[in-house]
Amino acid sequence: MNIFGIGLPEMGVIMVVALLIFGPKKLPEIGRSVGKTIRSFQEASKDFQNEFQKEAEQLEEVVKTTAELEPKQIYPAKSEQDTASSSQPS
């Protein structure tokens, strides 16, 4: 079992230290508040991810629509000689 890069032995040590510091009466309350905080971070992350995905899809639609509406015009590349001779008056 590996949570946040912490193995089972390390988790046990953390739990024992927390039990000694906060006592058995406060520990469930602290656990609930930590759980709520983690859950809110997960929800915020999920909301951000969904919003980012929606924006990316909208941008993709705009690009597709613009590409379909604009005619494709491909001009041949001009060499340096062509541009130099066209800029000089005859």
DRENBAMI-31510 format. One record per residue: residue in three letters; x, y, z of N, C-alpha, C, O in turn. Coordinates in steps of 0.001 Angstrom, whole numbers, plus 500000, padded with zeros to 6 digits. Each point is the difference from the previous one (the first is absolute). Example, Ala and Ser with C-alpha at 12.3 -4.5 7.8 and 13.67 -1.06 7.14 Angstrom:
BEGIN
<rec type="ALA" n_east="513190" n_north="494310" n_up="507800" ca_east="499110" ca_north="501190" ca_up="500000" c_east="500900" c_north="501200" c_up="500000" o_east="501036" o_north="499981" o_up="500665"/>
<rec type="SER" n_east="498614" n_north="501069" n_up="498615" ca_east="500820" ca_north="501190" ca_up="500060" c_east="499230" c_north="501090" c_up="500730" o_east="500509" o_north="501108" o_up="500169"/>
This chain:
BEGIN
<rec type="MET" n_east="500859" n_north="498817" n_up="500000" ca_east="499141" ca_north="501183" ca_up="500000" c_east="500892" c_north="501229" c_up="500000" o_east="500901" o_north="500118" o_up="500831"/>
<rec type="ASN" n_east="498853" n_north="500795" n_up="498244" ca_east="500843" ca_north="501171" ca_up="499868" c_east="499118" c_north="501218" c_up="499745" o_east="499485" o_north="500175" o_up="498896"/>
<rec type="ILE" n_east="500339" n_north="500662" n_up="502117" ca_east="499167" ca_north="501191" ca_up="499887" c_east="500904" c_north="501221" c_up="500104" o_east="500695" o_north="500178" o_up="501001"/>
<rec type="PHE" n_east="499296" n_north="500662" n_up="497969" ca_east="500820" ca_north="501212" ca_up="499968" c_east="501477" c_north="499686" c_up="500203" o_east="500721" o_north="500818" o_up="500572"/>
<rec type="GLY" n_east="499745" n_north="498031" n_up="498981" ca_east="501393" ca_north="499620" ca_up="500153" c_east="500353" c_north="499540" c_up="501402" o_east="501178" o_north="499860" o_up="500330"/>
<rec type="ILE" n_east="497805" n_north="499902" n_up="500504" ca_east="500232" ca_north="499564" ca_up="501380" c_east="499532" c_north="498552" c_up="500109" o_east="498863" o_north="499673" o_up="499660"/>
<rec type="GLY" n_east="502037" n_north="499463" n_up="500823" ca_east="499666" ca_north="498589" ca_up="500153" c_east="499235" c_north="499731" c_up="501279" o_east="499726" o_north="500913" o_up="500779"/>
<rec type="LEU" n_east="499935" n_north="497834" n_up="499431" ca_east="499240" ca_north="499594" ca_up="501178" c_east="500746" c_north="500251" c_up="501316" o_east="499385" o_north="500490" o_up="500947"/>
<rec type="PRO" n_east="501918" n_north="499195" n_up="499154" ca_east="500699" ca_north="500272" ca_up="501274" c_east="500031" c_north="501493" c_up="500350" o_east="499792" o_north="500381" o_up="501151"/>
<rec type="GLU" n_east="500471" n_north="500454" n_up="497840" ca_east="500033" ca_north="501441" ca_up="500250" c_east="498631" c_north="500515" c_up="500421" o_east="499894" o_north="500857" o_up="500877"/>
<rec type="MET" n_east="499055" n_north="498614" n_up="498491" ca_east="498639" ca_north="500394" ca_up="500351" c_east="499694" c_north="499638" c_up="501457" o_east="499363" o_north="500771" o_up="500717"/>
<rec type="GLY" n_east="501093" n_north="498058" n_up="499709" ca_east="499789" ca_north="499585" ca_up="501393" c_east="500694" c_north="500924" c_up="500983" o_east="499430" o_north="500356" o_up="501031"/>
<rec type="VAL" n_east="501792" n_north="500032" n_up="498658" ca_east="500736" ca_north="500918" ca_up="500872" c_east="499291" c_north="501349" c_up="500074" o_east="499889" o_north="500584" o_up="501078"/>
<rec type="ILE" n_east="499637" n_north="499908" n_up="497798" ca_east="499279" ca_north="501279" ca_up="499977" c_east="498738" c_north="499910" c_up="500850" o_east="499685" o_north="500932" o_up="500739"/>
<rec type="MET" n_east="499587" n_north="497953" n_up="499162" ca_east="498775" ca_north="499830" ca_up="500782" c_east="500299" c_north="499958" c_up="501505" o_east="499261" o_north="500583" o_up="500794"/>
<rec type="VAL" n_east="501813" n_north="498733" n_up="499595" ca_east="500360" ca_north="499925" ca_up="501417" c_east="500394" c_north="501381" c_up="500522" o_east="499593" o_north="500384" o_up="501096"/>
<rec type="VAL" n_east="501186" n_north="500355" n_up="498140" ca_east="500404" ca_north="501348" ca_up="500409" c_east="498776" c_north="500907" c_up="500107" o_east="499877" o_north="500767" o_up="500955"/>
<rec type="ALA" n_east="499223" n_north="499147" n_up="498074" ca_east="498784" ca_north="500817" ca_up="500045" c_east="499152" c_north="499625" c_up="501219" o_east="499427" o_north="500879" o_up="500643"/>
<rec type="LEU" n_east="500489" n_north="497855" n_up="499672" ca_east="499237" ca_north="499554" ca_up="501164" c_east="500612" c_north="500537" c_up="501291" o_east="499277" o_north="500405" o_up="500911"/>
<rec type="LEU" n_east="502044" n_north="499599" n_up="499169" ca_east="500672" ca_north="500527" ca_up="501185" c_east="499841" c_north="501520" c_up="500129" o_east="499833" o_north="500520" o_up="501104"/>
<rec type="ILE" n_east="500218" n_north="500175" n_up="497780" ca_east="499923" ca_north="501469" ca_up="500040" c_east="498569" c_north="500470" c_up="500270" o_east="499774" o_north="500829" o_up="500881"/>
<rec type="PHE" n_east="499273" n_north="498647" n_up="498370" ca_east="498630" ca_north="500524" ca_up="500069" c_east="499092" c_north="499235" c_up="500955" o_east="498996" o_north="500548" o_up="500455"/>
<rec type="GLY" n_east="501322" n_north="498227" n_up="499852" ca_east="499163" ca_north="499214" ca_up="500892" c_east="498899" c_north="499280" c_up="499247" o_east="499686" o_north="500353" o_up="498863"/>
<rec type="PRO" n_east="499722" n_north="498630" n_up="501770" ca_east="498995" ca_north="499186" ca_up="499314" c_east="498670" c_north="500717" c_up="499752" o_east="499246" o_north="499593" o_up="499116"/>
<rec type="LYS" n_east="500454" n_north="501458" n_up="501640" ca_east="498719" ca_north="500690" ca_up="499813" c_east="500034" c_north="500956" c_up="498811" o_east="498988" o_north="500168" o_up="499318"/>
<rec type="LYS" n_east="502143" n_north="500454" n_up="500425" ca_east="500116" ca_north="500976" ca_up="498908" c_east="500325" c_north="499352" c_up="498665" o_east="499743" o_north="500593" o_up="498952"/>
<rec type="LEU" n_east="500813" n_north="498213" n_up="501063" ca_east="500466" ca_north="499363" ca_up="498774" c_east="498893" c_north="499780" c_up="498955" o_east="500241" o_north="500291" o_up="498829"/>
<rec type="PRO" n_east="498563" n_north="499215" n_up="501521" ca_east="498952" ca_north="499852" ca_up="498981" c_east="499579" c_north="501335" c_up="499386" o_east="499723" o_north="500077" o_up="498803"/>
<rec type="GLU" n_east="500230" n_north="500966" n_up="502013" ca_east="499622" ca_north="501329" ca_up="499492" c_east="501040" c_north="500514" c_up="499004" o_east="499653" o_north="500558" o_up="498960"/>
<rec type="ILE" n_east="501606" n_north="499251" n_up="501364" ca_east="501078" ca_north="500426" ca_up="499109" c_east="499962" c_north="499190" c_up="498707" o_east="500194" o_north="500547" o_up="498914"/>
<rec type="GLY" n_east="499557" n_north="498161" n_up="501204" ca_east="499895" ca_north="499145" ca_up="498811" c_east="498883" c_north="500435" c_up="499072" o_east="500171" o_north="500021" o_up="498781"/>
<rec type="ARG" n_east="498676" n_north="500329" n_up="501797" ca_east="498875" ca_north="500474" ca_up="499184" c_east="500356" c_north="501297" c_up="499277" o_east="499715" o_north="500155" o_up="498812"/>
<rec type="SER" n_east="500907" n_north="500769" n_up="501910" ca_east="500331" ca_north="501283" ca_up="499362" c_east="501050" c_north="499823" c_up="498902" o_east="499933" o_north="500665" o_up="498966"/>
<rec type="VAL" n_east="501032" n_north="498445" n_up="501254" ca_east="500990" ca_north="499723" ca_up="498957" c_east="499326" c_north="499345" c_up="498794" o_east="500312" o_north="500335" o_up="498857"/>
<rec type="GLY" n_east="498776" n_north="498745" n_up="501390" ca_east="499263" ca_north="499353" ca_up="498907" c_east="499173" c_north="500985" c_up="499199" o_east="499969" o_north="499929" o_up="498771"/>
<rec type="LYS" n_east="499355" n_north="500996" n_up="501912" ca_east="499209" ca_north="501019" ca_up="499308" c_east="500895" c_north="500904" c_up="499157" o_east="499645" o_north="500374" o_up="498882"/>
<rec type="THR" n_east="501516" n_north="499972" n_up="501665" ca_east="500922" ca_north="500858" ca_up="499266" c_east="500512" c_north="499310" c_up="498746" o_east="500050" o_north="500606" o_up="498929"/>
<rec type="ILE" n_east="500329" n_north="498132" n_up="501201" ca_east="500475" ca_north="499244" ca_up="498832" c_east="498893" c_north="499868" c_up="498961" o_east="500251" o_north="500135" o_up="498802"/>
<rec type="ARG" n_east="498524" n_north="499602" n_up="501650" ca_east="498868" ca_north="499874" ca_up="499081" c_east="499749" c_north="501312" c_up="499258" o_east="499724" o_north="499990" o_up="498800"/>
<rec type="SER" n_east="500370" n_north="501144" n_up="501909" ca_east="499775" ca_north="501284" ca_up="499334" c_east="501094" c_north="500290" c_up="498981" o_east="499723" o_north="500566" o_up="498943"/>
<rec type="PHE" n_east="501521" n_north="499053" n_up="501363" ca_east="501078" ca_north="500169" ca_up="499019" c_east="499754" c_north="499131" c_up="498775" o_east="500236" o_north="500439" o_up="498874"/>
<rec type="GLN" n_east="499296" n_north="498344" n_up="501328" ca_east="499718" ca_north="499117" ca_up="498874" c_east="498877" c_north="500559" c_up="499135" o_east="500083" o_north="499961" o_up="498773"/>
<rec type="GLU" n_east="498864" n_north="500560" n_up="501863" ca_east="498894" ca_north="500578" ca_up="499246" c_east="500440" c_north="501228" c_up="499219" o_east="499611" o_north="500180" o_up="498846"/>
<rec type="ALA" n_east="501200" n_north="500664" n_up="501782" ca_east="500497" ca_north="501191" ca_up="499311" c_east="500874" c_north="499611" c_up="498812" o_east="499928" o_north="500613" o_up="498935"/>
<rec type="SER" n_east="500893" n_north="498366" n_up="501260" ca_east="500853" ca_north="499524" ca_up="498915" c_east="499162" c_north="499446" c_up="498852" o_east="500289" o_north="500255" o_up="498831"/>
<rec type="LYS" n_east="498681" n_north="498991" n_up="501506" ca_east="499121" ca_north="499424" ca_up="498982" c_east="499250" c_north="501108" c_up="499244" o_east="499861" o_north="499939" o_up="498779"/>
<rec type="ASP" n_east="499656" n_north="501077" n_up="501960" ca_east="499314" ca_north="501122" ca_up="499360" c_east="500933" c_north="500743" c_up="499054" o_east="499613" o_north="500353" o_up="498886"/>
<rec type="PHE" n_east="501625" n_north="499883" n_up="501563" ca_east="500978" ca_north="500675" ca_up="499152" c_east="500279" c_north="499193" c_up="498745" o_east="500083" o_north="500555" o_up="498904"/>
<rec type="GLN" n_east="500061" n_north="498141" n_up="501251" ca_east="500274" ca_north="499130" ca_up="498868" c_east="498833" c_north="500010" c_up="499009" o_east="500213" o_north="500065" o_up="498790"/>
<rec type="ASN" n_east="498551" n_north="499869" n_up="501724" ca_east="498826" ca_north="500034" ca_up="499120" c_east="499896" c_north="501328" c_up="499265" o_east="499702" o_north="500022" o_up="498806"/>
<rec type="GLU" n_east="500541" n_north="501087" n_up="501892" ca_east="499934" ca_north="501318" ca_up="499377" c_east="501066" c_north="500139" c_up="498924" o_east="499734" o_north="500535" o_up="498924"/>
<rec type="PHE" n_east="501460" n_north="498989" n_up="501362" ca_east="501085" ca_north="500051" ca_up="499028" c_east="499649" c_north="499181" c_up="498765" o_east="500274" o_north="500424" o_up="498878"/>
<rec type="GLN" n_east="499119" n_north="498400" n_up="501320" ca_east="499628" ca_north="499143" ca_up="498886" c_east="498900" c_north="500652" c_up="499153" o_east="500037" o_north="499926" o_up="498772"/>
<rec type="LYS" n_east="498990" n_north="500708" n_up="501881" ca_east="498941" ca_north="500695" ca_up="499255" c_east="500573" c_north="501113" c_up="499144" o_east="499625" o_north="500147" o_up="498837"/>
<rec type="GLU" n_east="501284" n_north="500642" n_up="501730" ca_east="500616" ca_north="501097" ca_up="499250" c_east="500800" c_north="499472" c_up="498817" o_east="499975" o_north="500593" o_up="498921"/>
<rec type="ALA" n_east="500737" n_north="498296" n_up="501271" ca_east="500783" ca_north="499410" ca_up="498916" c_east="499079" c_north="499513" c_up="498884" o_east="500318" o_north="500163" o_up="498822"/>
<rec type="GLU" n_east="498556" n_north="499245" n_up="501533" ca_east="499042" ca_north="499532" ca_up="498993" c_east="499386" c_north="501173" c_up="499244" o_east="499828" o_north="499925" o_up="498783"/>
<rec type="GLN" n_east="499837" n_north="501158" n_up="501920" ca_east="499453" ca_north="501180" ca_up="499339" c_east="501019" c_north="500610" c_up="499044" o_east="499650" o_north="500399" o_up="498890"/>
<rec type="LEU" n_east="501594" n_north="499673" n_up="501531" ca_east="501051" ca_north="500539" ca_up="499145" c_east="500189" c_north="499129" c_up="498767" o_east="500215" o_north="500509" o_up="498900"/>
<rec type="GLU" n_east="499706" n_north="498187" n_up="501283" ca_east="500128" ca_north="499087" ca_up="498872" c_east="498846" c_north="500200" c_up="499008" o_east="500216" o_north="499971" o_up="498789"/>
<rec type="GLU" n_east="498570" n_north="500232" n_up="501714" ca_east="498852" ca_north="500251" ca_up="499131" c_east="500178" c_north="501294" c_up="499211" o_east="499693" o_north="500054" o_up="498809"/>
<rec type="VAL" n_east="500805" n_north="500988" n_up="501858" ca_east="500217" ca_north="501278" ca_up="499328" c_east="501034" c_north="499844" c_up="498893" o_east="499830" o_north="500542" o_up="498907"/>
<rec type="VAL" n_east="501228" n_north="498726" n_up="501369" ca_east="501040" ca_north="499789" ca_up="498990" c_east="499444" c_north="499213" c_up="498821" o_east="500294" o_north="500325" o_up="498850"/>
<rec type="LYS" n_east="498912" n_north="498649" n_up="501418" ca_east="499403" ca_north="499221" ca_up="498912" c_east="499061" c_north="500859" c_up="499164" o_east="500040" o_north="499953" o_up="498771"/>
<rec type="THR" n_east="499121" n_north="500824" n_up="501888" ca_east="499042" ca_north="500856" ca_up="499291" c_east="500733" c_north="501027" c_up="499155" o_east="499633" o_north="500230" o_up="498847"/>
<rec type="THR" n_east="501388" n_north="500383" n_up="501707" ca_east="500769" ca_north="500996" ca_up="499264" c_east="500695" c_north="499363" c_up="498811" o_east="500039" o_north="500587" o_up="498919"/>
<rec type="ALA" n_east="500503" n_north="498231" n_up="501263" ca_east="500688" ca_north="499313" ca_up="498906" c_east="499025" c_north="499632" c_up="498889" o_east="500369" o_north="500022" o_up="498826"/>
<rec type="GLU" n_east="498394" n_north="499641" n_up="501526" ca_east="499012" ca_north="499645" ca_up="498983" c_east="499498" c_north="501234" c_up="499256" o_east="499700" o_north="499920" o_up="498809"/>
<rec type="LEU" n_east="500207" n_north="501197" n_up="501863" ca_east="499471" ca_north="501212" ca_up="499383" c_east="501008" c_north="500695" c_up="499095" o_east="499623" o_north="500516" o_up="498948"/>
<rec type="GLU" n_east="501623" n_north="499508" n_up="501430" ca_east="501020" ca_north="500690" ca_up="499215" c_east="500434" c_north="499114" c_up="498841" o_east="500289" o_north="498818" o_up="500191"/>
<rec type="PRO" n_east="499757" n_north="501756" n_up="498596" ca_east="500492" ca_north="499198" ca_up="498875" c_east="501493" c_north="499749" c_up="500169" o_east="500743" o_north="500829" o_up="500523"/>
<rec type="LYS" n_east="499650" n_north="498030" n_up="499026" ca_east="501406" ca_north="499662" ca_up="500109" c_east="500743" c_north="500622" c_up="498832" o_east="499788" o_north="499627" o_up="498846"/>
<rec type="GLN" n_east="501076" n_north="501313" n_up="501459" ca_east="500776" ca_north="500680" ca_up="498971" c_east="501471" c_north="499695" c_up="500250" o_east="500571" o_north="500373" o_up="501025"/>
<rec type="ILE" n_east="500013" n_north="498949" n_up="498023" ca_east="501408" ca_north="499656" ca_up="500115" c_east="500740" c_north="500742" c_up="498899" o_east="499739" o_north="499805" o_up="498813"/>
<rec type="TYR" n_east="501169" n_north="501030" n_up="501593" ca_east="500790" ca_north="500773" ca_up="499055" c_east="501375" c_north="499364" c_up="499876" o_east="500556" o_north="499508" o_up="500982"/>
<rec type="PRO" n_east="499988" n_north="500504" n_up="497808" ca_east="501352" ca_north="499446" ca_up="499852" c_east="501005" c_north="500877" c_up="500733" o_east="499853" o_north="501221" o_up="500056"/>
<rec type="ALA" n_east="501138" n_north="498161" n_up="500487" ca_east="501032" ca_north="500743" ca_up="500724" c_east="500828" c_north="500789" c_up="499003" o_east="500383" o_north="499485" o_up="498949"/>
<rec type="LYS" n_east="499890" n_north="501770" n_up="501388" ca_east="500807" ca_north="500846" ca_up="499123" c_east="501454" c_north="499904" c_up="500434" o_east="500316" o_north="499999" o_up="501189"/>
<rec type="SER" n_east="500538" n_north="499924" n_up="497838" ca_east="501424" ca_north="499978" ca_up="500320" c_east="500476" c_north="501428" c_up="500225" o_east="499258" o_north="500949" o_up="499748"/>
<rec type="GLU" n_east="501953" n_north="499204" n_up="500715" ca_east="500539" ca_north="501333" ca_up="500269" c_east="500164" c_north="500792" c_up="498709" o_east="499851" o_north="501222" o_up="500007"/>
<rec type="GLN" n_east="500452" n_north="498109" n_up="498896" ca_east="500172" ca_north="500691" ca_up="498725" c_east="498677" c_north="500575" c_up="499522" o_east="499958" o_north="501114" o_up="499476"/>
<rec type="ASP" n_east="498946" n_north="498121" n_up="500704" ca_east="498685" ca_north="500478" ca_up="499583" c_east="499595" c_north="501229" c_up="500797" o_east="499469" o_north="500953" o_up="499431"/>
<rec type="THR" n_east="500767" n_north="499043" n_up="501858" ca_east="499593" ca_north="501137" ca_up="500821" c_east="500885" c_north="501206" c_up="499719" o_east="499521" o_north="501133" o_up="500037"/>
<rec type="ALA" n_east="501761" n_north="498646" n_up="499684" ca_east="500896" ca_north="501117" ca_up="499695" c_east="499651" c_north="500615" c_up="498647" o_east="500037" o_north="501221" o_up="499847"/>
<rec type="SER" n_east="499626" n_north="497948" n_up="499177" ca_east="499683" ca_north="500539" ca_up="498665" c_east="498629" c_north="500658" c_up="499981" o_east="499781" o_north="500922" o_up="499215"/>
<rec type="SER" n_east="499283" n_north="498630" n_up="501632" ca_east="498673" ca_north="500619" ca_up="500017" c_east="500014" c_north="501314" c_up="500750" o_east="499129" o_north="500836" o_up="499761"/>
<rec type="SER" n_east="501818" n_north="499386" n_up="501134" ca_east="500052" ca_north="501251" ca_up="500738" c_east="500750" c_north="501087" c_up="499236" o_east="499860" o_north="501180" o_up="500323"/>
<rec type="GLN" n_east="500944" n_north="498445" n_up="498658" ca_east="500729" ca_north="500990" ca_up="499213" c_east="499115" c_north="500517" c_up="498867" o_east="499354" o_north="499210" o_up="499312"/>
<rec type="PRO" n_east="500611" n_north="502121" n_up="500487" ca_east="499171" ca_north="500539" ca_up="498909" c_east="500606" c_north="499657" c_up="498639" o_east="501221" o_north="499901" o_up="499873"/>
<rec type="SER" n_east="497948" n_north="499920" n_up="499129" ca_east="500449" ca_north="499635" ca_up="498662" c_east="500313" c_north="501209" c_up="499176" o_east="500394" o_north="499872" o_up="498840"/>
